[in-house]
Amino acid sequence: MRSLSLSIIALSLTACALNVGGEADIPLSAVAARADSGVSAAAVSEAVVAASPDVALLAGPPDEAWFRAVAEATGLHLSGPASTADLGMAFLAREPVGDTTIRLPYDGGTLTLQDALYDLGDRRFLDLLAFEIEDASVARTAIGALLEYVATDVMNSAAVVMAVAVPSPAAGDSVARMLSPGYYDALRCEGGEAATAARGGLRVFYGPEARVYCENATAEDTGLGDWVRASLVLGRR
């Protein structure tokens, strides 16, 4: 059976300085973790609590009870999961303004998407998206369906952070090219590690850059698997 991946995106919101427009910049510390199948809800909960996030994005087994157990242990609100046959994706955070699990049809398949909108105050909104590209051969049409959805259904003034589970490093690079220049690979930001074909499993993107930018990003291997850490800022550079 194919390995299931566990992915954690943790976004920590901290104090911020005023930008030239008078609105407060909001730093977001993002952590993405990938682990093989068999990782327990307790282990995930410990990792989330240790990261002290305001927002966490999880991908794991397509088991709602597993996600509920993680949410209960962390004390965060659960949005999702959106599940395929092999993977579930959900958010842990404060209660969202709204959230949905949606299936977007495209030529060759269906894209299962989790979407949640969060009000961070001071007229600032964060939209989290998570989905899986199950096969590289359908990546182009699947991303086309995603971008059409974003254009019509995602608040145009919101900053967007998305996690994309991919079947291979090359597929991840292909998705990055398709999303650019509207959305940027977190590992390509200044001071970070280049997001080359050496990285697969889960890719993290942010944008539009007029509303969210990246200060630095790093990648490392941990006891839970592959981790990516990115320092994002909700605001204009």
C-alpha positions in Angstrom: 0.0 0.0 0.0 1.2 3.5 -0.8 2.7 5.4 2.1 0.4 8.0 3.5 2.0 11.4 4.3 1.5 13.5 7.3 2.0 17.2 6.7 1.8 19.9 9.2 1.8 23.5 8.3 1.9 25.6 11.4 1.4 29.4 11.2 2.3 31.5 14.3 1.0 35.0 14.4 3.1 37.5 16.4 3.3 41.2 17.0 3.8 43.4 14.0 5.1 46.8 12.8 3.1 49.3 10.9 3.7 49.6 7.2 3.6 52.7 5.1 -0.1 52.2 4.4 -0.9 52.3 8.1 -2.0 48.6 8.3 -0.2 46.2 10.6 2.1 43.6 9.1 1.4 40.1 10.6 4.3 37.7 10.6 3.4 34.0 10.0 5.8 31.3 11.0 4.9 28.3 8.8 6.1 24.7 9.5 5.4 21.9 7.0 6.1 18.3 8.2 5.9 15.1 6.2 5.9 11.6 7.8 5.2 8.2 6.6 2.0 6.2 7.3 1.6 4.9 10.8 2.3 8.2 12.5 -0.2 8.4 15.4 -2.6 11.3 16.2 -0.7 11.6 19.5 2.6 12.1 17.8 1.1 14.7 15.5 -0.5 16.5 18.4 2.8 16.7 20.3 4.5 18.2 17.2 1.7 20.8 16.8 1.8 21.8 20.4 5.6 22.0 20.4 5.4 24.4 17.4 2.8 26.6 19.2 0.9 27.5 16.1 -2.1 29.7 15.6 -2.9 27.8 12.4 -1.9 24.3 11.4 -2.5 22.5 8.1 -2.5 18.7 8.3 -2.4 15.9 5.8 -2.8 12.4 7.0 -4.9 9.3 6.8 -8.4 9.7 5.4 -9.9 9.2 8.9 -12.0 11.9 10.5 -11.6 10.4 13.9 -7.8 10.7 13.6 -8.1 14.4 12.8 -10.6 15.0 15.6 -8.1 13.4 18.1 -5.4 15.7 16.9 -7.7 18.7 17.3 -8.9 17.8 20.7 -5.3 17.3 22.0 -4.2 20.7 20.6 -7.2 22.7 21.6 -7.6 24.1 18.1 -10.6 24.3 15.9 -10.8 21.6 13.2 -11.7 22.5 9.6 -12.1 19.4 7.4 -10.8 16.9 6.6 -11.2 16.8 2.8 -10.4 13.2 2.0 -9.5 11.1 -1.1 -9.1 7.3 -1.0 -5.6 7.7 0.5 -5.2 11.1 2.0 -7.1 13.5 4.3 -6.3 17.2 4.6 -7.6 19.6 7.3 -6.8 22.8 9.2 -6.4 23.5 12.9 -6.8 27.1 14.0 -9.2 29.6 15.5 -12.7 29.2 14.2 -12.8 30.2 10.5 -15.1 32.8 9.1 -16.2 30.0 6.7 -14.8 26.7 5.4 -15.7 24.1 2.8 -14.7 20.8 1.3 -15.2 20.9 -2.4 -14.6 18.6 -5.3 -13.6 20.4 -8.5 -14.1 18.3 -11.7 -11.6 18.6 -14.5 -10.8 16.6 -17.6 -9.3 13.4 -16.2 -10.5 13.5 -12.6 -11.6 15.4 -9.6 -9.6 17.7 -7.3 -10.6 17.4 -3.7 -10.0 20.7 -2.0 -10.1 22.0 1.6 -10.7 25.8 1.9 -11.0 27.9 5.0 -11.0 31.7 5.5 -9.7 33.3 8.7 -10.2 36.9 9.9 -7.0 38.1 11.5 -8.4 41.5 12.4 -7.6 45.0 11.0 -9.3 44.0 7.8 -6.7 41.3 7.1 -7.8 37.8 5.9 -6.0 34.6 5.4 -7.3 31.8 3.1 -5.8 28.3 3.5 -6.1 25.8 0.7 -5.0 22.2 0.7 -5.3 19.5 -2.0 -3.5 16.5 -3.6 -2.2 16.1 -7.1 -2.5 12.3 -7.4 -0.9 11.8 -10.8 1.6 14.0 -12.6 -0.2 13.4 -15.9 -3.3 15.4 -14.7 -1.4 18.2 -12.9 -2.0 20.8 -15.6 -5.7 20.3 -15.8 -6.1 20.0 -12.0 -4.2 23.2 -11.4 -6.3 24.9 -14.1 -9.5 23.9 -12.2 -7.9 25.2 -8.9 -7.0 28.6 -10.4 -10.5 29.0 -11.9 -11.9 28.3 -8.4 -9.6 30.8 -6.7 -10.5 33.5 -9.3 -14.2 33.1 -8.6 -14.6 31.8 -5.0 -11.6 33.0 -2.9 -11.8 36.5 -1.4 -9.7 38.7 -3.7 -8.3 40.7 -0.8 -7.2 37.7 1.2 -3.6 36.4 1.5 -3.4 32.7 0.4 -1.2 29.9 1.7 -1.7 26.5 0.1 -0.2 23.1 0.6 -0.1 20.7 -2.3 0.6 17.0 -1.9 2.4 15.8 -5.0 3.3 12.3 -6.2 7.0 13.1 -7.0 9.6 15.9 -6.8 9.3 16.5 -10.5 5.5 16.9 -10.2 6.1 19.4 -7.4 8.4 21.5 -9.6 5.8 21.3 -12.4 3.1 22.6 -10.1 5.4 25.4 -9.0 5.8 26.5 -12.6 2.1 26.4 -13.2 1.2 28.5 -10.1 3.9 31.1 -10.8 3.9 34.1 -10.9 0.6 34.4 -8.9 1.9 32.1 -6.1 5.4 31.4 -5.0 7.1 28.3 -3.7 8.0 29.0 -0.1 11.4 27.4 -0.5 12.4 29.9 -3.1 12.1 33.0 -0.9 15.1 35.1 -0.1 17.6 33.4 2.2 15.9 30.0 1.8 16.7 26.7 0.1 16.0 26.5 -3.6 12.9 24.3 -4.2 14.6 21.9 -6.7 13.5 18.5 -7.8 15.2 17.1 -4.7 12.0 18.0 -2.8 8.7 16.3 -3.2 5.8 15.0 -1.1 4.4 18.4 0.0 5.0 21.8 -1.5 3.9 25.1 0.1 2.9 28.2 -1.9 1.9 31.7 -0.9 0.5 34.8 -2.7 -0.3 37.1 -4.1 3.0 38.8 -3.1 1.2 42.2 -2.8 -0.6 40.7 0.3 1.9 38.1 1.7 5.7 37.7 1.2 8.4 35.3 2.5 11.4 36.4 4.5 13.3 33.0 4.6 12.8 29.3 4.5 14.7 26.2 5.4 14.3 22.4 5.1 15.4 19.6 7.4 14.8 16.0 8.3 13.3 15.2 11.7 12.0 12.2 13.6 8.7 12.7 11.9 10.1 13.1 8.5 10.7 16.0 6.2 10.1 19.5 7.5 10.0 22.9 5.8 10.0 26.1 7.9 9.1 29.4 6.3 8.8 32.9 7.8 6.0 34.7 5.9 4.6 38.1 6.5 1.0 39.2 5.8 1.5 42.6 4.3 3.3 44.5 1.5 7.1 44.4 1.4 
